Amino acid sequence: MANFKTQIQDIIGSFDDDVAINQFLTDGAKELINMMPPELKEKCTAETTLNNSSTTMDMDGVGEVLYVNRLSADSGGSRIPCRKVLSMYGELSNDSNSLYKASVTDPVYWILSSGDTAILNVIPTPTANQTAIVYHVAYPSITGSDDSAIANFPDELEYLVVLYATIKVAERQFIEEEDTELYPPIITTLKQDYIHGLQNSGLIERPKQERNR
């Protein structure tokens, strides 16, 4: 299959700003992931392991956390699902007298935002032998001239990423060339195709009048 840049050019014509194409594709994939139901987001999942050297996780640039588990012993343990607690109760998970007290058989996690930083914490604190694994949505970074597929992304939705990027390219060309006759109908058609693709994929609902037909 042709790379994404070629696919875009096959639709809209020559456009050689690779930086813009890469950004449009990456933005399109992120938009689609944020629309996905849980069963599709699972196809966009990555793992981040927490241990003695990285006991917490910086959430900057990371998508939704699906779940977290933690190993319950240095050897022969099980991976125990972590309960999510509100950040206001997070510190109480270390308090032996608290209802929120965590243990290796009942671990917890919470996300605390401070300023522009959000940090995921797991208690008991992960160690070299008792690691925690965070399963979270990962947003891909796409290179249009190299990539013809997107890792950790539903194959059936890749064409919508191309459509999204093509719309952005056409809008950019319209601004730069100021061709009021050529680009508006092209952009309108591409947007209609994109909306129909979202509807057919179940990412957005069809208008009520269409559902009743």
C-alpha positions in Angstrom: 0.0 0.0 0.0 1.2 3.5 -0.8 2.4 5.7 2.1 0.0 8.2 3.6 1.6 11.2 1.9 1.0 9.5 -1.5 -2.5 8.7 -0.5 -3.2 12.3 0.3 -1.6 13.5 -2.9 -3.7 11.0 -4.9 -6.8 12.8 -3.5 -5.8 16.4 -3.5 -2.8 16.8 -5.7 0.8 17.8 -5.0 1.6 19.0 -1.5 5.2 18.7 -0.3 5.1 20.2 3.2 6.1 17.1 5.0 6.0 18.7 8.5 2.4 19.8 7.9 1.4 16.4 6.6 2.9 14.6 9.6 1.1 17.0 12.0 -2.2 16.6 10.2 -2.0 12.9 10.2 -1.0 12.8 13.9 -3.8 15.2 14.9 -6.3 13.1 12.9 -5.3 9.9 14.7 -5.6 11.6 18.0 -9.1 13.0 17.2 -10.3 9.6 16.2 -8.9 7.8 19.2 -10.7 10.3 21.5 -14.0 9.4 19.8 -13.5 5.7 20.1 -15.6 3.5 22.4 -13.7 1.4 25.0 -13.5 -1.7 22.8 -11.7 0.2 20.0 -9.5 2.2 22.4 -8.1 -1.2 23.6 -6.6 -1.5 20.1 -4.7 1.7 20.8 -3.2 0.6 24.1 0.4 0.8 25.2 2.1 -0.4 28.4 4.2 1.6 30.8 6.0 -0.3 33.6 6.7 1.3 37.0 9.5 -0.1 39.1 12.2 1.0 41.6 13.7 3.5 39.2 10.4 4.9 37.8 7.9 4.6 40.6 5.4 7.2 39.1 4.2 8.0 35.6 4.1 11.4 34.0 0.8 11.6 32.1 1.9 14.4 29.7 1.0 13.3 26.2 -0.6 10.1 27.4 -4.2 9.2 26.7 -6.8 7.7 28.9 -5.7 5.1 31.5 -7.6 1.9 30.9 -6.4 0.0 33.9 -3.4 -0.6 36.2 -2.1 -3.8 37.9 0.6 -4.5 40.3 2.6 -7.7 41.1 1.8 -8.9 44.6 5.1 -10.5 45.6 8.8 -10.6 44.8 8.3 -14.1 43.4 5.3 -16.3 42.8 2.9 -13.3 43.0 -0.1 -12.4 41.0 -0.9 -9.3 39.0 -3.6 -7.6 41.0 -5.8 -5.0 39.5 -5.3 -1.6 41.2 -8.4 0.3 42.5 -8.6 3.9 41.3 -9.1 6.3 44.1 -9.8 10.1 44.0 -6.6 12.1 44.3 -7.9 13.7 47.5 -7.7 10.3 49.2 -4.5 9.2 47.6 -2.2 9.9 50.5 -4.5 8.0 52.8 -3.6 4.8 51.0 -0.4 4.9 53.1 -2.2 5.4 56.4 -2.7 2.1 58.3 -5.7 3.5 60.1 -7.5 4.6 57.0 -10.3 2.9 55.1 -8.3 3.7 52.0 -5.2 1.8 53.1 -3.6 -0.1 50.2 -1.8 -3.4 50.3 -0.1 -5.8 47.9 -3.3 -7.7 47.6 -5.4 -4.5 47.3 -3.3 -1.9 45.5 -4.5 1.5 44.4 -3.7 4.2 42.0 -4.6 7.8 41.5 -3.7 10.7 39.3 -2.7 14.0 40.9 -2.5 17.2 38.8 -0.4 20.0 39.9 0.1 23.0 37.7 0.5 21.7 34.2 1.7 18.3 35.3 -0.3 15.1 36.0 1.3 12.2 37.8 0.0 8.7 38.2 0.9 7.1 41.6 0.6 3.5 42.6 0.5 2.3 46.3 2.2 0.2 47.5 5.1 1.9 45.7 6.4 -0.3 42.8 9.8 -2.0 43.3 12.2 -3.8 41.1 10.5 -7.1 41.8 7.0 -5.9 42.4 6.3 -3.8 39.3 3.2 -2.1 38.3 2.0 -1.9 34.7 -0.1 1.0 33.4 -2.3 0.2 30.4 -3.1 3.4 28.6 -4.1 4.9 25.3 -1.1 5.9 23.2 -1.3 8.6 20.6 0.8 7.7 17.5 3.2 10.0 15.8 2.9 9.5 12.1 5.4 10.2 9.3 3.5 10.5 6.1 6.3 9.8 3.7 7.3 6.7 5.5 4.2 5.2 7.1 1.5 3.3 5.3 0.0 1.8 8.5 -0.5 3.0 12.1 0.7 0.8 14.9 -1.7 0.2 17.8 -4.6 1.6 15.8 -7.7 0.0 14.2 -6.8 -0.9 10.6 -10.4 -0.1 9.5 -10.1 3.5 10.6 -6.8 4.4 9.0 -8.6 5.8 5.9 -10.3 8.3 8.1 -6.9 9.6 9.3 -6.0 10.1 5.6 -9.3 12.0 5.0 -8.8 14.2 8.0 -5.3 15.1 6.9 -6.5 15.7 3.3 -9.1 18.1 4.5 -6.4 20.1 6.4 -4.2 20.1 3.3 -7.1 21.4 1.1 -7.9 24.1 3.7 -4.2 25.1 3.7 -4.1 25.3 -0.1 -7.3 27.3 -0.2 -5.7 29.9 2.2 -2.4 30.0 0.3 -3.8 30.1 -3.2 -7.1 31.9 -2.6 -8.9 29.9 -5.2 -12.5 30.4 -4.3 -13.8 28.3 -7.1 -11.7 25.2 -6.8 -11.2 24.4 -3.1 -14.5 25.1 -1.4 -16.4 22.3 -3.2 -13.5 19.9 -2.7 -13.3 20.7 1.0 -17.1 20.3 1.3 -17.0 16.9 -0.4 -14.1 15.7 1.8 -15.8 16.8 5.0 -19.0 15.0 3.9 -16.9 11.8 3.3 -15.3 12.2 6.7 -18.6 12.6 8.5 -20.1 9.6 6.7 -17.0 7.6 7.6 -17.4 8.5 11.3 -21.1 7.6 11.2 -20.4 4.3 9.4 -17.8 3.4 11.9 -20.1 4.2 14.8 -17.8 7.0 16.2 -20.7 9.5 15.9 -24.4 9.0 15.5 -26.3 9.6 12.3 -28.8 12.5 12.3 -32.2 11.4 13.7 -33.9 11.8 10.4 -31.4 9.4 8.7 -31.8 6.8 11.5 -35.6 6.8 11.0 -35.4 6.0 7.3 
